Amino acid sequence: MNHKFDFDLERVVQEITSKDAKLVLIQLPEGIKMYAEEIVSFLVKNTKATIIVSGESNWGGCDVALNEARNLNVDLLVHFGHAPFIKADFSILYVEVKDLTDFHVLLQQSLDSLKTFNKIGLVASIQHLHTLPDVQLFYEKHGKTVSIPSKKGFAAYDGHVVGCEYNALKTIDDKVDCFIVIGNNFHSLGAALSVQKPVFLIDVYNMDVVNMEPLKQKIVKQRAMALAKMKDARTIGIIIGTKPGQKFGTYQILKERLEKLGKNVVVLTMNEVTQEKLTNFYNIQGFIELACPRIAIEDYGKYDKPILTMKEAFVLLNANSWEDLLVNGFL
């Protein structure tokens, strides 16, 4: 299916013009980099600015190209595809790209999966947040009670989910029978790993309705294996993320506690965690990453050594229990 996106380019033009920006860096998520030429052409035609496109990866609102913008000495950084996530002493325009795809057929299809659920918790990724009122009305017309959680944590709006934490969902967990996530596999898996109620994905990109429980159980088994392998590691690397919005937790406490368990600890910094980078540290048997918690979870199969999140590291240290992760979530 061809997706139609609203890039809100008139607002971008207005911002560039009002700031009299001469040099602009634009940042696009992986899924919409294909539209770079179209976006650049429109901005060049309608402003006097020179437009540069960041070729680096962009995984979320936390992944803002501040270092690139500062190194290039641009007047404005335009970050497409995500809601505001961090505050910075730099001129940043967040453009919350809307996906205008009609997915009413999926809502009809979802009713079969939801037959035994009467109370629904409803959330969406930023691209589909504008659809929540209509989706809520649809389910209510079919006899469902719909709850949309108030914003909490890193969420910018009511009903908004981000990839790294799902505290807003937890606030209504006792009021619903299941959750529905409108968007993609990334956000719905995160939700499934964070709450105990069933999670269903309205997959607008693959035009499918997905029960996330099988994938959740697969990931839980992988996390258990990663923890088991880490117990035998003699030397552990603690990875500090250097992206502005990906700094979770502190390495000092982990380092001290690991050393008390007899582990050797090497503290590393990485802008992006890849297997190629980790291979060079061949004397390290396992890693704990303090960047985005989804790095360890999502890319399990890419790494030949175990990688834990901060929450999982505290299970390794016996400061928390595996049962607590299962009940209160991995994120």
C-alpha positions, 0 to 999 in steps of 0.5 A: 500500500502506498502511504500518503504523508503530510510533511507540513512543509508550509510550516517548515517554510514559515519557520525558515523564513521567520528565522531568516535561516540561511543554512538548514539541516533536515533529519528524516527517520529511516522510513521516510528518507526516500522522500528527501529529494521531494522535501528538499526541492520544495524547501529550496523552491520556497525559501532562500535557504541552503538545505542539507540532509543528514545521512545518519540514522534517526531512530526516534525523537531522542535521536536528534542530530545536534552534533551535526547541526553544531558542526555545520553551524546551521541556523535551524535543525528540522527533525521530521517524524517525531514529537518533541523529546528533549530540550536543547539550547539550539533552534530545533523544529520538530515536524510531526509527520502524519500518515494519512492512510485510510485503515478503516478496513483494519478496524473492521477486521480487528473486531474478530480479535476483540470479541472477548474484550469490552474495555480497550486501552487505545494509543498510537504512534505520533504518525497516527495520533490524529486518528484516535478520536475517529478510532475511539468513536468506531469502537464505541459504536461497536459496544466497546468502552475506550480509554485513552491514557493521559500523557506521562513520561516521554509521551508528548500527548494523551494517547501517544506512545514512544519506544522507550517507556510505556508508563502512560499505559500502566496508569490505565492497566486496571481499567482495560481488558486489552490495549490497541496500538495503532502504528507499527511492530516497534511500538506494539512490542514495547507495549506488550513488554510493558503491560500484562494485558493483551496487546493488539497491533493495528499494523497500518504498514502491513495492513494486518491486525496482530496479537503481540503475545507470541512475539512477546513470549519469544522476546522474553525467552531471548532476554532470559537467555541473555541474562543467563549468558551474562552470569558467566561473563568475566569482563563486562562492558558498560556502554554509555550512549552519547546521543543527546536523548539516549542517556539512561541511568548512571554507569557508576553504580553498575560498575561498583556493584559488578566489581563487587561480584568479581567482574572486570568492567570496561566503560565505553561510549558509543553513538550507535551500537553495532556488532562491528563495533562490539567485535573489536572488544573481543576480550569483553564477554558481555555488555550492558547498554545505557542508551536506548533500552530497545537496542538490546531487545530489538537487535538480539539476533545481531549480536554474538554476545549478550547485551542487557538493559539497565533494568536487566542489569539489576536482575544480574546484580540481584537488586531486582528479580526476574519476576518483577520484570515479568510483572512490571515490564522490561521498559 
